[in-house]
């Protein structure tokens, strides 16, 4: 059974954020490595992504080179419609 908090976040405007993180290897700073990160986040401030980037800078040895991200709301305004009635078929 799905967690109701996940549905609540979607209804509150959260969407799926995907970030491609390029970082330098600590022992070979001229070599770039890729890390892909995905989480539900709230645009345009992206508090979850920024928290992860802060964590990376504090705890991970590989210095960041760049972060490229994309965001897609999972429930958009055009996906809602009003229903005035219901027809039951046996």
C-alpha positions in Angstrom: 0.0 0.0 0.0 1.3 3.4 -1.0 2.2 5.9 1.7 -0.3 8.7 2.0 2.4 11.3 2.7 3.7 10.7 -0.9 0.3 11.5 -2.3 0.1 14.6 0.0 3.4 15.9 -1.3 2.2 15.4 -4.9 -0.9 17.4 -4.2 1.1 20.1 -2.5 3.0 20.7 -5.8 6.1 18.5 -5.3 7.5 16.9 -8.4 10.3 14.5 -9.4 13.6 16.3 -9.6 16.5 14.5 -11.3 20.1 15.9 -11.0 23.2 14.8 -12.9 26.1 15.7 -10.6 29.6 15.8 -12.1 32.4 15.7 -9.5 36.1 15.3 -9.5 37.8 12.2 -8.2 39.8 13.0 -5.1 42.9 11.1 -6.2 42.6 12.1 -9.8 41.2 15.7 -9.9 41.4 15.8 -13.7 38.9 12.9 -14.0 35.1 13.6 -13.8 32.6 11.1 -12.4 28.8 11.2 -12.8 26.3 10.7 -10.1 22.5 10.7 -10.8 20.2 11.8 -7.9 16.4 11.6 -7.8 14.0 12.8 -5.2 10.6 14.6 -4.8 11.3 18.3 -4.5 9.4 21.6 -4.6 10.2 24.0 -7.5 11.5 26.8 -7.8 13.5 26.8 -4.5 14.5 23.1 -4.5 15.1 22.7 -0.8 15.7 19.0 -0.9 18.3 19.2 -3.7 20.1 22.1 -2.0 20.2 20.1 1.2 21.8 17.2 -0.6 24.3 19.5 -2.3 25.2 20.9 1.2 25.6 17.4 2.5 27.8 16.5 -0.5 30.1 19.5 0.1 30.4 18.7 3.8 30.8 14.9 3.8 31.9 13.7 0.4 35.6 14.0 -0.7 35.0 14.5 -4.4 34.6 18.3 -5.1 31.6 19.2 -7.3 32.2 20.3 -10.8 28.6 21.0 -11.9 25.0 20.1 -11.3 22.4 19.8 -14.1 18.8 19.2 -13.0 15.3 18.8 -14.4 12.0 18.9 -12.6 8.6 17.6 -13.6 5.5 18.0 -11.5 3.7 14.7 -11.4 0.3 16.2 -11.0 -0.2 19.2 -13.3 -3.1 21.6 -13.4 -4.3 20.3 -16.8 -4.7 16.8 -15.3 -7.5 17.9 -12.9 -11.0 18.1 -14.0 -14.3 18.6 -12.2 -16.7 15.6 -12.1 -20.4 16.5 -11.6 -21.7 13.0 -11.4 -21.0 9.3 -11.4 -22.4 6.5 -13.5 -22.3 3.0 -12.1 -22.4 0.0 -14.5 -22.9 -3.4 -13.1 
